[in-house]
Amino acid sequence: MPPFSLSERALVDAIDEPALIVEGAIVRLANPPALGLLGKSIEGRDLRLAIRHPQALEHILGHRSGDIDVTGIVDPGRSWRLHIRRLGPTSVLVRMVDRSDAVSAEKMRVDFVANASHELRTPLSTVLGYAETLAEENDLPADLRANFGRTIRDEARRMLRIIEDLMSLSRIEADRFLAPNDSVSIDQVIGTAVANAASLRIARCEFLVDARQDLPPVRGDRAQLVQVLDNLISNAVRYGCEGPAAKIEVSAKRDGRWVALTVSDQGPGIPREHLTRVTERFYRVDAARSRESGGTGLGLAIVKHIVERHKGTLEIKSIVGVGTSVTVRLPAAG
């Protein structure tokens, strides 16, 4: 094999993505990203020692131009688009573009549309069924007619809550790159959220607030931070107020350069295998119970996106049979 020219080396090294020049079945040249991905000693060796993907090898060793999407060249599940361009009778330039993020984002979009459609279709089917019965049956007993009407009202409200949460999530995502600049008092945020929770409280559930008065302000969006606490408190009430003498605690304290907000309940807890997924849209540990209690499956997704916009952190700890504690840490202003 003739030695490579400086122009060939310059061409390959100028490419940001992993790139190879393959002569026959031998890797003639590889740029630094390709060496890091496929191995530092791949130059001068058979391509089949570095890439074992049959479909990729068929196209590369066929020495013809084209683009191909493949999964699992290096890591299982990682998606790549190979741009193959013919340089000579038996040589090609191969550019490897990592599409894992794009594929993952597309899957999330498809799953989101499917989940949103399902969540809205269920109550809508109930509304249509009862409405058709009311429209077609003139001799329904008054109590049954009233029951149908209440069901239609409740299911319509459920759809409205889902739509409002979807719109809220959309607005939050649209602003995710705009850093909030207002100076927000955490004490006022807690006071507003606790007042908002008054209608949610259950008589047998004790509500405790522990927030220092000298907490520093945080740089943020006050309405969104109230929304964070509203969602965390409503979740705590929904799942943590069933046992005797149950307590919900809302606390705030200084934690180094952070202000930490914590909402804790004494509910059934979340099994470990679900903890990493509870912030996904429409993900529910107990779907039936969540719907019965009025949950939309979007609350923690909204919390996650607001916290990310505020450059904060979200931590969820839970012990089955003991309860759940959710802590939001926000950078203190100044």
TORSE-286765 format. One record per residue: x, y, z of N, C-alpha, C in turn; residue in one letter. Coordinates in steps of 0.1 Angstrom, whole numbers, padded with zeros to 4 digits, always signed. Example, Ala and Ser with C-alpha at 12.3 -4.5 7.8 and 13.67 -1.06 7.14 Angstrom:
<pts>
+0132-0057+0078+0123-0045+0078+0132-0033+0078A
+0128-0022+0071+0137-0011+0071+0129+0000+0079S
</pts>
This chain:
<pts>
+0008-0012+0000+0000+0000+0000+0009+0012+0000M
+0007+0022-0009+0015+0034-0010+0013+0043+0003P
+0023+0050+0007+0022+0059+0018+0011+0070+0016P
+0005+0074+0026-0005+0084+0025+0002+0098+0023F
-0005+0107+0016+0000+0120+0014-0004+0130+0025S
+0003+0141+0026+0000+0151+0037-0014+0156+0034L
-0018+0158+0022-0032+0163+0019-0043+0153+0024S
-0040+0140+0023-0050+0130+0028-0051+0131+0043E
-0039+0132+0049-0039+0134+0064-0047+0146+0068R
-0044+0157+0061-0050+0170+0065-0066+0169+0063A
-0070+0162+0052-0084+0160+0049-0091+0153+0060L
-0085+0142+0065-0091+0134+0075-0091+0141+0088V
-0080+0147+0092-0079+0154+0105-0088+0166+0106D
-0092+0172+0094-0100+0184+0095-0115+0180+0098A
-0118+0168+0098-0132+0163+0100-0134+0161+0115I
-0145+0168+0121-0147+0167+0135-0152+0153+0140D
-0160+0147+0131-0165+0133+0135-0154+0123+0133E
-0156+0111+0138-0147+0100+0135-0147+0097+0120P
-0135+0097+0114-0134+0095+0099-0122+0086+0096A
-0124+0078+0085-0114+0068+0081-0113+0069+0066L
-0101+0066+0061-0099+0063+0047-0095+0048+0046I
-0104+0040+0039-0102+0026+0038-0098+0022+0024V
-0086+0015+0023-0081+0011+0010-0082-0005+0010E
-0091-0010+0001-0094-0024+0001-0101-0027+0014G
-0095-0035+0023-0101-0038+0036-0092-0032+0047A
-0082-0024+0043-0072-0019+0053-0075-0004+0056I
-0075-0001+0069-0076+0013+0073-0063+0020+0070V
-0064+0029+0060-0052+0036+0055-0049+0048+0065R
-0060+0055+0069-0059+0067+0077-0071+0067+0087L
-0069+0073+0099-0079+0075+0108-0076+0088+0116A
-0086+0096+0118-0084+0109+0125-0085+0106+0140N
-0081+0115+0148-0081+0113+0163-0094+0108+0169P
-0106+0114+0165-0118+0109+0170-0121+0094+0167P
-0117+0090+0155-0118+0076+0151-0109+0067+0159A
-0096+0072+0161-0087+0064+0169-0092+0062+0183L
-0098+0073+0189-0104+0072+0202-0116+0062+0203G
-0123+0062+0192-0135+0053+0192-0132+0039+0189L
-0124+0036+0179-0121+0023+0174-0108+0016+0178L
-0100+0024+0184-0087+0019+0189-0075+0026+0183G
-0065+0029+0191-0054+0037+0186-0045+0030+0176K
-0046+0017+0174-0038+0009+0165-0045+0005+0153S
-0056+0011+0149-0063+0006+0138-0057+0010+0124I
-0049+0020+0124-0043+0024+0111-0034+0012+0106E
-0035+0009+0093-0027-0002+0088-0032-0016+0090G
-0044-0017+0097-0049-0030+0100-0062-0032+0093R
-0067-0045+0093-0079-0048+0086-0091-0042+0094D
-0100-0035+0086-0111-0028+0091-0120-0038+0100L
-0120-0051+0096-0129-0060+0102-0125-0063+0116R
-0112-0059+0120-0108-0061+0134-0114-0050+0143L
-0118-0039+0137-0123-0028+0145-0138-0027+0144A
-0144-0030+0132-0158-0029+0130-0163-0043+0126I
-0172-0048+0134-0177-0062+0132-0192-0062+0128R
-0197-0050+0124-0211-0049+0121-0213-0053+0106H
-0220-0064+0103-0221-0069+0089-0226-0059+0079P
-0237-0052+0083-0243-0042+0073-0233-0031+0070Q
-0226-0026+0081-0216-0015+0079-0205-0020+0070A
-0200-0032+0073-0189-0038+0065-0192-0040+0051L
-0205-0044+0048-0209-0047+0034-0208-0034+0026E
-0213-0023+0032-0213-0010+0024-0199-0004+0023H
-0191-0005+0034-0177+0001+0033-0168-0007+0024I
-0168-0020+0025-0160-0028+0017-0165-0030+0003L
-0177-0026+0000-0182-0026-0013-0177-0014-0021G
-0170-0005-0014-0163+0007-0021-0172+0015-0030H
-0184+0017-0025-0194+0026-0032-0199+0037-0023R
-0203+0048-0029-0208+0059-0021-0222+0057-0017S
-0225+0062-0005-0238+0061+0000-0239+0064+0015G
-0251+0065+0021-0253+0068+0035-0261+0056+0041D
-0257+0053+0053-0264+0042+0060-0265+0044+0075I
-0277+0041+0080-0279+0042+0095-0277+0028+0101D
-0269+0027+0111-0266+0015+0118-0266+0017+0133V
-0268+0006+0140-0268+0006+0155-0259-0004+0160T
-0251-0001+0170-0243-0011+0177-0229-0013+0171G
-0223-0003+0163-0210-0005+0158-0200-0007+0169I
-0201+0002+0179-0191+0001+0190-0199-0003+0203V
-0208+0006+0207-0216+0003+0219-0230-0002+0215D
-0236-0012+0222-0249-0016+0219-0259-0004+0221P
-0268-0003+0212-0278+0008+0213-0274+0021+0208G
-0261+0023+0205-0257+0036+0200-0259+0037+0185R
-0265+0048+0180-0269+0049+0166-0259+0058+0158S
-0255+0053+0146-0246+0061+0138-0251+0062+0124W
-0248+0073+0117-0250+0074+0103-0236+0074+0096R
-0234+0065+0087-0221+0064+0080-0223+0071+0067L
-0214+0081+0064-0214+0087+0051-0202+0082+0044H
-0204+0074+0034-0193+0067+0026-0192+0073+0013I
-0180+0078+0010-0177+0085-0003-0165+0078-0010R
-0167+0074-0022-0157+0067-0030-0146+0077-0034R
-0133+0073-0031-0122+0081-0035-0114+0075-0047L
-0115+0062-0049-0109+0055-0060-0115+0041-0062G
-0110+0033-0071-0116+0020-0073-0118+0012-0061P
-0108+0012-0052-0109+0003-0040-0107+0011-0027T
-0110+0024-0027-0108+0032-0015-0120+0041-0013S
-0124+0043+0000-0135+0052+0004-0131+0060+0016V
-0138+0071+0017-0138+0079+0029-0150+0076+0037L
-0149+0073+0050-0160+0070+0059-0161+0080+0070V
-0172+0087+0071-0174+0096+0081-0185+0091+0090R
-0183+0090+0103-0193+0084+0113-0199+0095+0121M
-0212+0097+0120-0219+0108+0127-0228+0101+0138V
-0225+0105+0150-0233+0099+0161-0247+0105+0162D
-0257+0096+0160-0271+0101+0160-0279+0096+0172R
-0272+0092+0182-0278+0086+0194-0288+0096+0200S
-0284+0109+0202-0292+0119+0208-0304+0121+0199D
-0302+0122+0186-0314+0125+0177-0324+0114+0177A
-0318+0101+0177-0327+0090+0177-0335+0089+0190V
-0328+0092+0201-0334+0092+0214-0345+0102+0215S
-0342+0114+0210-0352+0125+0210-0364+0122+0202A
-0362+0116+0191-0373+0112+0182-0382+0101+0189E
-0375+0092+0196-0383+0081+0203-0391+0088+0214K
-0385+0097+0221-0392+0104+0232-0404+0112+0226M
-0402+0118+0214-0413+0125+0208-0425+0116+0205R
-0421+0105+0198-0432+0095+0194-0439+0089+0207V
-0431+0086+0217-0437+0080+0229-0446+0091+0236D
-0441+0103+0236-0449+0114+0242-0463+0116+0235F
-0462+0116+0222-0475+0118+0214-0484+0106+0217V
-0479+0094+0217-0487+0082+0220-0493+0082+0234A
-0484+0086+0244-0489+0087+0258-0500+0098+0259N
-0497+0109+0254-0507+0120+0255-0520+0116+0248A
-0519+0110+0237-0532+0106+0230-0539+0096+0239S
-0532+0086+0245-0539+0077+0253-0545+0083+0266H
-0538+0092+0272-0543+0099+0284-0555+0107+0281E
-0556+0113+0270-0568+0121+0266-0579+0112+0261L
-0576+0101+0254-0586+0093+0248-0594+0086+0258R
-0588+0082+0269-0595+0074+0280-0607+0083+0286T
-0604+0095+0291-0616+0102+0296-0625+0107+0285P
-0620+0110+0273-0629+0114+0262-0639+0103+0259L
-0634+0091+0259-0643+0080+0256-0654+0079+0266S
-0651+0081+0279-0661+0081+0289-0671+0092+0287T
-0666+0104+0284-0675+0115+0282-0684+0112+0271V
-0679+0107+0260-0687+0105+0248-0698+0094+0251L
-0694+0084+0258-0703+0073+0261-0715+0078+0270G
-0712+0085+0280-0722+0090+0289-0731+0100+0282Y
-0724+0109+0274-0732+0120+0267-0742+0113+0257A
-0737+0103+0250-0746+0097+0240-0758+0090+0247E
-0755+0084+0259-0766+0078+0267-0776+0089+0271T
-0771+0100+0276-0780+0111+0280-0788+0116+0269L
-0782+0117+0257-0789+0123+0245-0799+0113+0240A
-0797+0100+0241-0806+0090+0235-0817+0084+0244E
-0814+0084+0257-0823+0078+0267-0831+0089+0274E
-0844+0091+0271-0852+0101+0277-0858+0097+0290N
-0858+0085+0293-0865+0080+0306-0855+0075+0316D
-0843+0081+0317-0833+0077+0327-0838+0082+0340L
-0836+0075+0351-0839+0080+0364-0831+0092+0368P
-0837+0101+0376-0830+0114+0379-0816+0112+0385A
-0816+0102+0394-0803+0099+0401-0792+0094+0392D
-0796+0086+0382-0787+0080+0372-0782+0091+0363L
-0792+0100+0359-0788+0111+0350-0778+0120+0357R
-0781+0123+0370-0772+0132+0378-0758+0125+0379A
-0758+0112+0381-0745+0105+0382-0737+0106+0369N
-0744+0104+0358-0738+0105+0345-0732+0120+0343F
-0740+0129+0347-0735+0143+0346-0723+0146+0354G
-0722+0141+0366-0710+0143+0374-0698+0136+0368R
-0700+0124+0363-0689+0117+0356-0684+0125+0344T
-0693+0130+0336-0688+0138+0325-0680+0150+0330I
-0686+0157+0340-0679+0169+0346-0665+0165+0351R
-0664+0154+0358-0651+0150+0364-0641+0146+0353D
-0645+0139+0343-0636+0135+0332-0632+0147+0324E
-0641+0156+0322-0638+0168+0314-0627+0176+0322A
-0629+0177+0335-0619+0184+0343-0605+0177+0343R
-0606+0164+0342-0593+0156+0341-0586+0159+0328R
-0594+0160+0317-0587+0163+0304-0582+0177+0305M
-0589+0187+0311-0584+0200+0312-0571+0201+0320L
-0570+0193+0331-0558+0193+0339-0546+0188+0330R
-0549+0178+0322-0538+0172+0314-0534+0183+0303I
-0543+0189+0297-0540+0199+0287-0533+0211+0293I
-0537+0215+0305-0530+0226+0312-0516+0223+0315E
-0514+0210+0320-0500+0206+0323-0491+0205+0310D
-0497+0200+0299-0490+0199+0287-0486+0213+0282L
-0495+0223+0283-0492+0236+0279-0481+0242+0288M
-0482+0239+0301-0472+0244+0310-0458+0239+0307S
-0458+0226+0304-0445+0219+0301-0440+0225+0288L
-0448+0228+0278-0444+0233+0266-0438+0247+0268S
-0444+0255+0276-0439+0269+0279-0425+0268+0286R
-0424+0259+0296-0412+0257+0303-0400+0253+0294I
-0403+0243+0285-0393+0239+0276-0389+0250+0266E
-0399+0258+0262-0396+0270+0253-0386+0280+0259A
-0387+0281+0273-0379+0291+0280-0366+0284+0286D
-0363+0272+0283-0353+0265+0290-0339+0271+0289R
-0337+0279+0278-0324+0285+0276-0323+0299+0280F
-0335+0304+0286-0335+0318+0291-0334+0317+0306L
-0322+0322+0311-0320+0321+0325-0329+0331+0332A
-0336+0327+0343-0345+0337+0350-0336+0346+0358P
-0340+0359+0359-0332+0369+0365-0338+0376+0377N
-0350+0373+0381-0356+0379+0393-0350+0374+0406D
-0350+0383+0416-0346+0378+0429-0359+0374+0436S
-0359+0361+0440-0371+0355+0446-0369+0351+0460V
-0378+0355+0469-0378+0351+0483-0384+0337+0484S
-0376+0328+0489-0380+0314+0491-0391+0313+0502I
-0390+0322+0512-0401+0322+0522-0414+0326+0516D
-0415+0335+0507-0427+0339+0500-0432+0327+0491Q
-0423+0321+0484-0427+0309+0476-0433+0298+0484V
-0427+0295+0496-0433+0285+0504-0447+0290+0510I
-0448+0302+0514-0461+0307+0519-0472+0306+0508G
-0469+0310+0496-0479+0309+0485-0483+0294+0482T
-0473+0285+0482-0475+0271+0479-0483+0265+0490A
-0480+0268+0502-0487+0262+0514-0502+0267+0514V
-0504+0280+0510-0517+0286+0509-0525+0279+0498A
-0518+0276+0487-0525+0270+0476-0529+0255+0479N
-0522+0249+0489-0524+0235+0492-0536+0234+0502A
-0541+0245+0507-0552+0244+0517-0563+0236+0513A
-0567+0237+0500-0579+0229+0495-0575+0214+0493S
-0562+0211+0494-0558+0197+0492-0557+0189+0505L
-0556+0196+0516-0553+0189+0528-0564+0180+0533R
-0560+0170+0539-0569+0160+0545-0569+0161+0560I
-0580+0161+0567-0580+0164+0581-0570+0156+0589A
-0569+0143+0586-0560+0134+0594-0545+0136+0590R
-0542+0145+0581-0528+0146+0576-0523+0159+0582C
-0513+0158+0591-0507+0170+0597-0497+0176+0587E
-0498+0190+0586-0490+0197+0577-0480+0206+0585F
-0466+0203+0583-0456+0210+0590-0447+0218+0581L
-0444+0230+0585-0435+0239+0577-0424+0243+0586V
-0411+0241+0580-0399+0245+0588-0390+0252+0578D
-0391+0266+0578-0383+0274+0569-0377+0285+0577A
-0364+0287+0576-0357+0298+0583-0361+0311+0576R
-0362+0321+0584-0366+0335+0580-0354+0342+0573Q
-0342+0338+0575-0330+0345+0570-0324+0338+0558D
-0332+0331+0551-0327+0324+0539-0324+0334+0528L
-0313+0333+0520-0310+0342+0510-0320+0340+0498P
-0322+0351+0490-0331+0349+0478-0324+0340+0468P
-0331+0335+0458-0325+0328+0447-0329+0336+0434V
-0320+0334+0424-0323+0340+0411-0332+0331+0404R
-0345+0335+0401-0354+0326+0395-0367+0333+0390G
-0376+0324+0386-0389+0328+0381-0399+0324+0392D
-0404+0334+0399-0413+0331+0411-0424+0322+0408R
-0431+0324+0397-0443+0316+0393-0439+0302+0391A
-0428+0299+0385-0423+0286+0382-0419+0279+0395Q
-0413+0286+0404-0408+0280+0417-0420+0277+0425L
-0431+0285+0425-0443+0282+0432-0449+0269+0426V
-0448+0268+0413-0453+0256+0406-0446+0243+0410Q
-0433+0245+0412-0425+0233+0417-0431+0228+0430V
-0432+0237+0440-0437+0233+0453-0452+0229+0452L
-0460+0235+0444-0474+0231+0442-0474+0216+0438D
-0466+0212+0428-0466+0199+0424-0461+0189+0434N
-0450+0193+0441-0444+0184+0451-0454+0182+0463L
-0461+0193+0467-0470+0192+0478-0482+0184+0474I
-0488+0186+0462-0499+0179+0458-0496+0164+0457S
-0484+0160+0452-0480+0146+0452-0480+0140+0466N
-0474+0148+0475-0473+0143+0489-0487+0141+0495A
-0496+0150+0493-0510+0149+0498-0517+0137+0491V
-0514+0135+0478-0521+0125+0471-0517+0111+0476R
-0504+0109+0479-0499+0096+0483-0495+0095+0498Y
-0494+0106+0505-0489+0105+0518-0499+0108+0530G
-0511+0109+0527-0521+0112+0537-0531+0101+0540C
-0527+0089+0539-0536+0078+0541-0535+0071+0554E
-0523+0071+0560-0521+0065+0573-0525+0073+0584G
-0527+0067+0596-0531+0074+0608-0520+0084+0612P
-0524+0096+0616-0514+0106+0621-0503+0109+0610A
-0507+0108+0597-0497+0110+0587-0493+0125+0587A
-0480+0127+0583-0475+0141+0583-0468+0144+0570K
-0470+0156+0566-0463+0161+0554-0454+0173+0559I
-0441+0172+0555-0432+0183+0560-0427+0190+0548E
-0427+0204+0549-0421+0213+0539-0410+0220+0546V
-0397+0219+0542-0386+0226+0549-0377+0233+0539S
-0370+0243+0544-0361+0250+0535-0349+0254+0544A
-0337+0253+0538-0325+0256+0546-0314+0260+0536K
-0304+0267+0542-0292+0270+0534-0283+0258+0534R
-0278+0254+0522-0269+0243+0521-0257+0247+0512D
-0247+0254+0519-0236+0259+0512-0240+0270+0503G
-0237+0269+0490-0242+0280+0480-0256+0277+0475R
-0262+0267+0481-0276+0264+0476-0286+0267+0487W
-0298+0269+0482-0310+0269+0491-0318+0256+0488V
-0319+0248+0498-0326+0234+0496-0340+0234+0501A
-0349+0231+0492-0363+0229+0496-0367+0214+0496L
-0373+0210+0506-0376+0195+0508-0391+0194+0511T
-0397+0184+0504-0411+0180+0507-0410+0165+0510V
-0415+0162+0522-0414+0148+0527-0428+0143+0530S
-0431+0130+0528-0444+0124+0532-0441+0111+0538D
-0452+0105+0544-0451+0092+0550-0460+0082+0543Q
-0460+0083+0529-0468+0074+0521-0461+0061+0519G
-0466+0053+0509-0462+0040+0507-0447+0039+0501P
-0442+0050+0496-0429+0050+0491-0428+0045+0476G
-0417+0046+0470-0415+0043+0456-0404+0032+0455I
-0407+0021+0449-0397+0010+0447-0385+0015+0440P
-0374+0010+0443-0361+0015+0438-0361+0015+0423R
-0367+0005+0416-0366+0003+0402-0374+0014+0395E
-0382+0021+0402-0390+0032+0395-0384+0046+0397H
-0375+0047+0407-0370+0061+0410-0364+0068+0399L
-0357+0061+0390-0350+0068+0379-0360+0072+0368T
-0372+0068+0369-0381+0071+0358-0393+0079+0362R
-0394+0083+0374-0406+0090+0379-0407+0104+0373V
-0396+0110+0368-0397+0123+0362-0400+0123+0347T
-0402+0111+0342-0406+0110+0328-0420+0114+0326E
-0423+0119+0314-0437+0123+0312-0447+0111+0312R
-0457+0112+0319-0468+0102+0320-0463+0089+0326F
-0451+0089+0332-0447+0077+0339-0454+0076+0353Y
-0460+0065+0356-0467+0063+0369-0462+0050+0375R
-0460+0051+0388-0457+0038+0395-0469+0030+0397V
-0480+0036+0400-0493+0029+0401-0503+0037+0392D
-0505+0033+0380-0513+0041+0370-0527+0043+0375A
-0534+0032+0379-0548+0033+0383-0550+0042+0395A
-0541+0041+0405-0542+0049+0417-0540+0064+0413R
-0530+0067+0405-0527+0080+0401-0539+0087+0394S
-0545+0080+0385-0557+0085+0378-0569+0088+0387R
-0571+0078+0396-0582+0079+0406-0580+0091+0415E
-0568+0095+0418-0565+0106+0427-0564+0119+0420S
-0565+0119+0406-0565+0132+0399-0551+0135+0393G
-0542+0126+0394-0528+0129+0388-0528+0128+0373G
-0520+0137+0367-0519+0137+0353-0506+0129+0348T
-0497+0126+0357-0485+0119+0353-0474+0129+0347G
-0477+0142+0349-0468+0152+0343-0461+0161+0354L
-0466+0159+0367-0461+0168+0377-0446+0168+0379G
-0440+0156+0381-0425+0156+0383-0417+0159+0371L
-0423+0157+0359-0416+0161+0347-0416+0176+0346A
-0426+0183+0350-0427+0198+0351-0416+0202+0361I
-0416+0196+0373-0406+0200+0383-0392+0198+0378V
-0389+0187+0371-0376+0185+0366-0371+0196+0356K
-0380+0200+0347-0376+0209+0337-0375+0223+0343H
-0383+0227+0353-0382+0240+0359-0368+0240+0367I
-0365+0230+0374-0353+0229+0382-0341+0230+0372V
-0341+0223+0361-0330+0224+0351-0329+0238+0346E
-0340+0245+0343-0339+0259+0338-0332+0268+0349R
-0334+0265+0361-0329+0273+0372-0315+0269+0376H
-0309+0259+0369-0295+0254+0371-0295+0248+0385K
-0305+0242+0389-0306+0235+0402-0305+0220+0401G
-0307+0213+0412-0307+0199+0412-0319+0193+0419T
-0323+0181+0414-0335+0174+0420-0331+0161+0425L
-0334+0158+0438-0331+0145+0444-0343+0139+0450E
-0345+0126+0447-0357+0119+0452-0352+0107+0459I
-0356+0107+0472-0353+0095+0481-0366+0089+0485K
-0366+0076+0486-0378+0069+0490-0375+0056+0496S
-0383+0052+0506-0382+0039+0512-0396+0033+0512I
-0397+0021+0506-0410+0015+0506-0416+0013+0520V
-0428+0017+0522-0434+0015+0535-0431+0026+0545G
-0421+0035+0542-0417+0046+0551-0421+0060+0545V
-0419+0062+0533-0422+0075+0527-0412+0080+0516G
-0415+0092+0511-0407+0098+0501-0403+0112+0504T
-0391+0115+0501-0386+0129+0503-0380+0134+0490S
-0385+0146+0486-0380+0152+0473-0373+0165+0477V
-0360+0167+0473-0353+0179+0476-0349+0186+0463T
-0352+0199+0463-0348+0208+0452-0337+0217+0457V
-0326+0218+0451-0315+0227+0454-0314+0238+0444R
-0315+0250+0448-0314+0262+0439-0302+0270+0443L
-0295+0276+0433-0283+0284+0436-0288+0297+0443P
-0282+0301+0454-0285+0313+0461-0280+0325+0453A
-0288+0336+0453-0285+0347+0445-0273+0355+0452A
-0264+0360+0444-0253+0368+0449-0241+0359+0454G
</pts>
